[in-house]
Amino acid sequence: MQNMTQTNGKKTLGSLKNQAYLKLLQTFPPRPIASEEDYQATQKVVDKLIDQGSLTTEEQDYLNVLGCLIRDYEDLYFPFN
């Protein structure tokens, strides 16, 4: 079970780092890519993160998750011959 703390009647993950990561997830929740539109939207978020240059650990983790989703989509629809 995850370490939860009570804050203003809402349960949130305890650490500030977890909260920063949760904010990223809320901004653009990662989901399996099912269409070209999803693919482009995910790539746009990835590009924005990469363009920042320096990333926090949370941003790096989020970028890795999005990258995995993109790789899975590309492997399925654009297999390397």
Secondary structure per residue as TSV (DSSP state, phi and psi in degrees):
chain	resnum	aa	ss	phi	psi
A	1	M	-	360.0	139.0
A	2	Q	-	-76.2	151.3
A	3	N	-	-72.7	112.5
A	4	M	E	-113.5	147.0
A	5	T	E	-123.9	152.7
A	6	Q	E	-92.9	123.6
A	7	T	E	-135.6	115.0
A	8	N	T	49.2	42.7
A	9	G	T	78.3	-1.0
A	10	K	E	-117.5	143.2
A	11	K	E	-88.4	132.4
A	12	T	E	-135.6	156.2
A	13	L	E	-64.5	142.7
A	14	G	S	-62.6	-49.3
A	15	S	S	-84.2	157.5
A	16	L	H	-64.1	-35.4
A	17	K	H	-62.4	-42.8
A	18	N	H	-63.2	-37.7
A	19	Q	H	-65.7	-38.0
A	20	A	H	-64.3	-39.8
A	21	Y	H	-68.0	-42.2
A	22	L	H	-61.0	-35.5
A	23	K	H	-63.1	-41.5
A	24	L	H	-61.6	-43.4
A	25	L	H	-63.3	-34.9
A	26	Q	H	-73.2	-32.5
A	27	T	H	-66.1	-44.9
A	28	F	S	-146.8	88.8
A	29	P	-	-63.2	125.0
A	30	P	-	-70.3	131.2
A	31	R	-	-140.7	156.2
A	32	P	-	-54.7	139.1
A	33	I	-	-83.7	121.8
A	34	A	-	-116.2	-3.4
A	35	S	S	-154.3	166.8
A	36	E	H	-61.1	-36.0
A	37	E	H	-63.0	-45.2
A	38	D	H	-60.9	-42.7
A	39	Y	H	-59.4	-48.3
A	40	Q	H	-64.4	-40.5
A	41	A	H	-64.6	-42.0
A	42	T	H	-66.8	-42.0
A	43	Q	H	-63.1	-35.9
A	44	K	H	-62.4	-41.9
A	45	V	H	-66.3	-42.2
A	46	V	H	-60.2	-47.3
A	47	D	H	-59.4	-41.5
A	48	K	H	-62.6	-42.7
A	49	L	H	-64.9	-45.0
A	50	I	H	-62.6	-38.6
A	51	D	H	-66.2	-21.3
A	52	Q	H	-63.9	-27.6
A	53	G	-	87.9	-95.5
A	54	S	S	-79.7	130.4
A	55	L	-	-121.2	148.2
A	56	T	-	-73.1	167.6
A	57	T	H	-59.0	-40.3
A	58	E	H	-63.9	-42.1
A	59	E	H	-66.5	-38.5
A	60	Q	H	-63.2	-43.9
A	61	D	H	-61.8	-43.9
A	62	Y	H	-62.8	-43.5
A	63	L	H	-60.5	-40.5
A	64	N	H	-62.9	-41.5
A	65	V	H	-62.7	-47.8
A	66	L	H	-63.0	-38.9
A	67	G	H	-61.9	-39.1
A	68	C	H	-63.9	-40.4
A	69	L	H	-64.0	-41.7
A	70	I	H	-64.9	-44.7
A	71	R	H	-59.8	-44.2
A	72	D	H	-60.9	-42.7
A	73	Y	H	-64.9	-45.6
A	74	E	H	-65.5	-39.1
A	75	D	H	-62.2	-35.4
A	76	L	H	-77.0	-43.3
A	77	Y	H	-103.7	-17.5
A	78	F	S	-132.7	60.8
A	79	P	-	-62.4	143.2
A	80	F	-	-77.0	122.6
A	81	N	-	-86.4	360.0
